């Protein structure tokens, strides 16, 4: 794609085996599948990464080379990739974020991306809007990510929707992107609050709300409390994080979280010293929730449950999209979520398979297919 002209994204087909570690492999596939990273770059760098430290160094190297070659879109997302696995104590975390944003807006300077500060709790939440050009607007899609996402990560989706005739407004809520980094807003599961602020600010009355990754839980929570949302797309759905374990595991976890908090917190800290992935997850969790110790961060995470979701209050048309082999979210969540939406106007479920190259989290591997499914459903329900 020539980033010096109007952007039209092509989404590569296939979930590639870049790396033997499934977490690293997913991240490499994510940037490639979304249309932001070159295949040869992801393949090359995968051979050099075995730790978070190496990930940061190698991704930063890719970003610097891409910058020197004026491949600013590649550079932007390589800076984002480098930032992704940094911890809250890493002095480069803010620098890498700022470089991502700088390169992003240089890469897409010819695009009509409107930026807004939406008033929220005596501060602001960031929002971006893209409107279709030279065509009638079919409707409005309001889009947000999950636990730790940035608006700019979804630009290829936003642009594709806009090119098809939709006004697209994307926002970062508490805990996400600049809402956390620049405005200090810690994660809050009551997602109807930032969603209301956005709908109020843009005076919207009939929207499709699209939540991506953990945003699949958040968008349903928002829909339960705001009738201006007419259609809801849960692009991956967690339903209830307490269901990630079996019933016995849940009971034991509840006991330790309520009666043995110091012991449990110390156990988390010890595990973090031994397990690289767990260490990053805990650091990321405490940063997003603005907590000092792991167990307090987990308290916030565990609020993403069925009781707080209020699925019985969701009255809209709902589309639930799931990867059959999602390495992050158990497949059982799909049916549990659909069955819980007892008051919805309609519920459509779609499980994507390996044969479709869309079996993983958020259909990384075939983004073009999932966008087509979304747009066909929106058109049918509008």
N, C-alpha and C positions, 0 to 999 in steps of 0.2 A: 504494500500500500504506500502510495506517495503522500507523505504527511504535509507536503507543501500545497496540496490541493484539497478540495472538499473530500472528507473521509467517507469511504464506503468499505465496510469491513467484510472480509471473507473469513469464515470460521473453519479451521482445519478439521478434518474428520478423523477420529480415532484416538483412543487413549493409549499413549505411548509408554513403553517400558524404558524410561530414561534412567531410573535409579532403582536399586534393589530395596531401599527403604521406602515404605509406602507413603510416609508423610512427606519426605523430600520429593518423591515421585509425583505426588498429587500437586504440590506447589509448582513444580516444573511444568506439569501438564496444564495447570490452571492458566498461567500466563500465555502459554502457546495456544490453548484451545479458545481463549477469549479474543484471539487475534492480535495480541500485543507483542509476542516474542517470536523470534526466528527459531525454526526447528534446529538448525545447525548449532545455534548458540546454546540451546537447552541440552542438546546431546553432548556437546563438548564439555560444558561446565559440570555436568552430572558426574563425569569421570574423576573430578577433582574434589568432590565434596563428601566428607564423612563426619562432619561436626557442624555445629552452628557457627563456630568461628570461621571455618573454611567456607561455609555458605555465604557469610557476609563478605568475606574477602573476594571470593570469586564473582559474586553478583555485582559487587562494587566495581570490579575490574571490567565486567561486561558493560556496565553503565558508562564507564569512562571511555571505553573504546567506541561505543555507540555514539556518545556525545562528540567525540573527535571526528567521527564520520558523518555527523549531522543526521543521524538516525534518532531523532529526538523522541519519537514515540517509544521505540525500543529502550532508549536510555531511561525514560520516565519510569517504565514498569520494572526495569532492572534495579533502579534505585528503590522502588517500592518493595521489590523482592528482598533486597539487602536489608531493608528496615524490618521486614516481617518477623524475623526470628531474633531481633535484638531484644534485650531485656530492658526493664524500666530504668535500670541503673547505667545502661550503656550511654556514654557521653555522645555517641554518634546518632542516637535515636532521632533527635529533633533535626539534626543536620540532614539525614537521609530523607526524612519526611519532606523537608523544605526543598530539597533537590528534586524529589518526585513531583511536587506541585509546580516548581519552576519549569521543569522540562515538559510537563503535561501541557501547560498553557502555551508554551512556545510551539509545541508539536501541533496543537489544534487551534492555533491563533486565527485561522480563517473560518473556524466554526462560530456560529452565533450562540455561544454558551452564556446565558445570563446568570449572574451570581447574586445571591440574596443573603441577608442576615435576617432571619425570622425571629422576632422578639419571643423570648422564652425565659421565664423565671428570673427576671432582672438581668438577663444576658441574652445570648442569641444561639440559635442553631443554624448551621449552614444549609443552603439549598441551591440547587442548580436547575435551570429550565432550558429545554430545547424545544422549539416549535417547528412544525413542518413548514417547508417553504413551497410556495406556488401550488398549494393544494388545500382542499377543504379539510378542516380538522375533524377527525372521526370521533375523538374523545380524549379524555385525559387519563394518563397513567401516572400514579404517584408511586415512586419506587424507593426502597431502602434496603440496606443490607442487614447483617446479623450482629454478632457480638462485637466484632473488632474491625469492621469494614470501613472503607473510605468511599465516598461518592464516586470519585474518579475511576475506581476499579470497574464500574459498571457502564463506562462511557460507550463501549461498543454495543451494549444492549440498548442504551438510551438512543443512540444514533440510528440504530436499525428500526426501532419503534417509530422514531420521528420521521425517518425516510418513508415509512409506511402510512403516515398521516396522523400520527398521534402526538399530542402535546405531552411532553414527559417532564415531570418534576421529580427530582431526586433529593433526598435530604439525609443528613446525618443526625441521629438522635443521641441522647446521652450515652456516653461510653465509646462513641464511634468517631473516628477521624478528627477533624478540627473541633467538633463539639467537645471532645475530651482534651485534645492537645492545646487548643487555643482559648476555649471558653470554660474549661475546667469542669465540665459536666460528667459526673460519674454515671455508670449504667443504672437504669431504672426500668424494671419490667413493666411498669404501667405505661405501655407504649401509646395508649390513646391520648396521652397528654402532649407529646411532641407532634403526633399526627394531627390532633386538633389545631395546634398552633399553625401548622402548615396549611391545612384546609382553610382556616380562618384568614390567613395572610393572603392567600391567592383567591379567596372568595369562591371556593369550589363546592359544588353541590352534587355532582354525579361522577364519581371516579372509580377507577379500578386500582386497588391497592396491591402492589406486588412486593412481597417480602422474600428476600433471598437468604439461603442458609438458615441460621438461627432466626433470621427475619421471618421465616415461615411460621414460627410461633408468635412472634411479635405482631405480625399483620393481622392474625386472627384475634389476638387480644384487642387490638385497636378497633377492629370491625365490630366486636361485641358491644362497643360503647359509642359508636358513631354511625348513624344511619345514612350519612352523606356518602359513605362507602357503599357502592352498589354491587361490586364484584371484588372478590378476594382471590389472589393467587399465592399459595404457599409453595414457593419453589424450594423444596426440601422442608421437612417438618420434624420437630423434635417432640411435640405433644407434651411429654412429661419427662424431664431429665431424671427423675427418681426411678423411672422404669428402665433405665439402662442396666440395672442389676435385677436379680430375682427377688422375690418377696422376702426371703430370709436375709439377703444382703441388705435390703432396704431397712429392715428392722434393726439390724446390727448397726448400720450407718446412723440411723436416727438416735440410737442409744449413745453412741460415741460422740455424736455432734451435740447432744444435749447434756450428758452427764459427765463426759470425760473429755472436755474441750481442750484443756492444756495438753493432755496426753496425745490426743488426736492431732493437734497442731504441730507438736514436736515430731510426731511420726511423719507428717507431711514434709516437714523441713528435712528430715533425715533421708526420705525417699528422693527429695529434690537434689540432694547432693550426689546420689548414686545414679539417677536416671535423667539423661539429657532432655528427653521430650517432656517428661513430667516437670522438670525444673523450668523449662520455658513456659509451659502451660500455666503453672502457678504464678510465675512472674507476670505473664500477660493478664491473667485473671485479676490479680491484685491491682494492676495498673488500671484496667478498665473500670473496676468497681471502686477504685480509690480507697483500698484497704491496705493496712500495714502487714497483716498476717494472713496466711493461707486460709485458715478456717473461716475467717470473716468474709473472704471472697467467695468461698463455697456457699456460705449462707445466702448470698445474693444469687448465685447461680441456681441454687435449689428452689428459688422462687418461680422458676420457669416450670411450673407443674400444671396438672389438669385443673386443680381448684382455681388457681389464679388466671388460667386461660379463659375460663367461662365459655366453653364451646357451645353450651346450650343457649347462649344469648346471641350467637351469630345467626343472623336472619338472611344474609345475602346469598348470592350464587357463589360457590366456592370451587376452586380448582386446586387439587393437591397433587404435586409432582414429586416423584420419588425415584431414586436409583436403586435397582435391585441389589447391587453389590456396593452400596454406599459404605465406605470404610469408617465413617464417623458416626452415623446414625443407624441403629438397628432397623431392619425392614419392618419389624412388627409395629413400629410407630405409625406406619401408613394406615393400616386397617384400624388401629386404635383411634387415630384421629378422625377418620371418616365416620366411624360408628358413634363418636361423641358429638358430631355435628347434627344433633337431633332436630334443631329448629331451623336449619338452613333452607333457603328457598330451593336450592338444588346443590348437589355435591357430585363433582366429577373427579374420579381418581385416575391417575396414570402412573404406572410403574414402567420405567425404562430398562431395557435389557442390554446384555453384552452384544447381541446381534445388531443392536441399534447404535453401538458404541457410546451409549449414554447411561451406562449402568452405575456410574460413580456419583459422588456428591455433586449436587447441582448440575448434573448432566455434563460435567466436564468431559470432553471427548466428542460431543456433538451438540454444541451450543446452537447451531443453526436449526436443528430439529426442535429443540425445546422452545425456541422463540416462535417457530411456526405453529407449534401446538398452542402456545399462549395466545397468539394473535387470532387463530381460528376460533378459539374458545371465547375470547373477548367479543369478536364479531357476532358470534351466535347468541351471546347473552346480552348484547347491547340493544 
